[in-house]
Amino acid sequence: MALTGPDLDHLAIGVRSIDEAVRLAARGAGGGPGQVFVEPSWRGVQVAFAAGIRLEALEPIHDPRDDFLTRFIEHSGEGPHHATFKVPDIAARLDRLRGLGIEPVKVDLSDPNWKEAFLHPRLGLGTVVQLAQPSGQWSGDPPRTDEAEGVSGEFLGAELHGDLEQAARVFGGVLEGAAREVDGGVAYSWPGGGSLVVRPVEEGAKPRVERFVFRVRRWPSDRGPLTREAPLYAGPATLLRLHADEDWPVGR
């Protein structure tokens, strides 16, 4: 299916081991293993879910071309790293960002199969944002995943603390997310099933990802009762696990 507008494709975490990340995602949120891929600075895997978006885990490799991921883990520990939006015309989106006084970083339009650019966390959105224009092998939708393959969870999106004005410009404007008010903030949603809820940063705190949000369709009885909130590695971000009949985001 051709991409007609921006869409939230996946959220990514930086980890020391993608194998361990897949195991934890399967046990803690009902995800399943996906395709492993290797780049000059990291190896990664996109964990599949029954609905919504995907979770991408990135692991540094030895002697990388760019040690950004190693530096991230050393500074922040394992946890949320970026949100990736696929767009049909990245040059047009970059022009719109620059028209707002926002200068993207690490702009690379040289690969016809994957043109990309990033928005630095200094912008205050609560996360690094990647814009990507895929083509060729990267242009198709991910394979459909269902419970028959052992996947029982849905990855719905994330709750962030960030600059509400910048979020409106970027998520609501440039990236065309459908906005609606929710408790204490604004939710932005995209056709592919992903949402980002942005609430203001508390005084003295930094913009950040607060929670990754999952809906668990089926919870194995041998694990005891479903704990609604669980740690996401050792950092401040957590998992919010909803029951099968719960809606999110909830708002007006």
N, C-alpha and C positions, 0 to 999 in steps of 0.2 A: 504494500500500500504506500503510495507516494505521501510524503510529509507535506501537509498543507499549511502548517503553522508551527510555532514553537511547542515543544512538549517536554515535560520532565521525564527523562529516560531512566535515570538511576541516581542513587546516593552512594557515595564511596566512603570507605573507612581505610585508614592506614594501619597495618598490622605487621607483626613479626613473622607470622605464619599463615598463609592463606588456607592451608589444610585445616588448621585449628579453627580458623574463622568459619569455614564451611561447617565443621562439626558443631560449633556453638550455635550457628544460625539454624541448623537442622533441629537441634535439641531444644533451643530456646524460643524459636519463632516459627517452626514448621517449614523452613526453606529446604531446597535441595541443591546438589552440586550442579554447576554449569561448566561452560567451556573455559579451560585455562589458556591464557595467552601471555606471551613474553615480549616485553619492550626493552629498549636499551638501558632503562633505569629501574625497572621493576617487573615483577610477574604478578598477574592478577587472575581473578575468577569472578564471574558474575553469578551470584546465588539466585536461583529461580524461585518464584513464588506462584501461587495459584492465581493471583490477580494483583492488580496494582503495578508497582514499579519493581525494579531489581535492586539488589544490594551488591555493590562491587567491593571486593577486598583486594588491597594492593600491598604487596610485600617487597621491600627493597632487595636488590640483587647485589652480589659482590662486585666492587669496582664499577659503579654505575656511571653513565655519561653525565647525569645530573643527580646530585645527592639530596634533592629536595625532600624526598620521602624519608630518608634516614634522618635528616635534620628535624623534620616534623615529629617523628616518633621520639627522638631524643629530647625534644623541647616539650611536647604536649602529651606524650604517651600514645598508646593505641587508642583509636577512636575516630570520630567523624572527620573527614577530610574535605570533600567537595560534593556539590550537586551538579549533575550534567544535564543540560538542555540540548536537545537536537533541534536545529532550525533549518528551514529550507534555503535561506539566503543569508549566510553569515556576514557578508560584506554590508548588506543593508542594515543588519542589527548593529554592527560596529559603528556605522555612520550615525545611527540614532543615539547610541551611547555617547559618542563624542559630541554630538549636538547638545547633550545634557551636561557636558563637562566631565564625563566619566571616561578615563583612558584605560582601555583593556591592556593586559600584560600577556607576555608569551604568545603573541599572535603568530600563528604559523598557517599560512594558506597555501603552502607549497605542495601538499599531498592532495591530489584530486579525490582520493577516497576518504579522507578525513581532514577537513580544515577545522582549526580550533583556535580559541582564544580564552583567556581567563579574566575574571574580575577578582582583584586582590581583597583579602579579608579586611584591609584597612577601610574599605568602602562602607563597612558596617552592616552588611546583610546578615551576618551571623554565620557565614560559611564562605569558603571559596566557591565561585560559580564558574563552571566550564560551559562555553557555547561551542557546539560542534555541528558542522555540516557534513553528514555522511554521504557516501556514494558507493557504488559497487558492492563489495561484500559486506559493508557496514550499513547499507541502506534499508535492508529488510527488517520486518518485525521479528522479535525473538521467538523461538519455538514455543508453542503453547504447552503449558505445564498444568497438570491436574493431579487430583488425589491418587489416581491409579499409579502415578510415578513416585508415590511416597511423599508428596508435597501437600501440606494441609494448611499453610498459613498465607496470609495476604500482607504485602508490604504497602502501607498506605501513604507514608511520607514522613515528615518531621515537624517538630515544633522548635522554633528558633527564638532567640532574643536578639533583636537588631534595631536598626534605625527605621522607623515606620515610613518616613518620607522617602528614603532611598529604596525601601522595599516597594513602595507604590510606583516609583519611577521605573525600576528594573523589572520586578516580578509582574506588576500589573500593567505597565506601559510597554517597555521594550519586548518583554517575553509574553505579553498578552494573557496572563493568568486571569481567570474569572475570580473576582474579589467579592468577599462577603464578610461582614463583621462577625466575630466570634467573641467569646468571653475574654476580654482584655486585649484584643488584637484583631488582626485581619487574616483570613485564610485565602490563599491563592491556589486555584486548582486548574489542572490541565486535562485535555481529552483522554490521555492514556491511562488515567487513574491515579496520578500522583498529586499530592497537595503539600503545601508548606504553610504552616501557621506561624505568623510573625507577631511577637509581643515586644513591647519596649524593653530596653535594657535597664536593669535596676541601677540606681545611682552607685557609682564606684565599680561596677562590674563591666566585663567586656562582652561584646557580641559573641554569641556562641550557639551551638546546637544543644538544645536541652534534652530532647527525646527523639528517638526513632519510634514510629508508631506501626504496630502490626495488629492484624485481626487473626486470632487463632481459631480455625474452624473445628479442629479436633485435638483434644489434649489427652495424651495417654494417661490412663488411670494409675499406672505404676509410678508416676512422678508426683503424686499428691495433688492438692488443689492448685489451680492456676494462680500464680502470683501476678498481680496486675502490673507492678513495676519491678524491674530487675536491673542489675548493673550492666553497663556496656563497657567491658574491660574495667580498668581501674580509675578512669577519669570521671568528670562530673556528669557526662551525658548518660542517659539511661534508656532502657527499652520500656515502652508502654504497650502492654499486651491486652487487647480488647477481646471480649467474648464474641462468639459468632454472630450474635444479634445486636451488637452495639454499633452505632453510627459514629463517624468521625470525618471531618471536623463538625462539631455541633455549634450552631449559631443561627443568627437571623437570616 
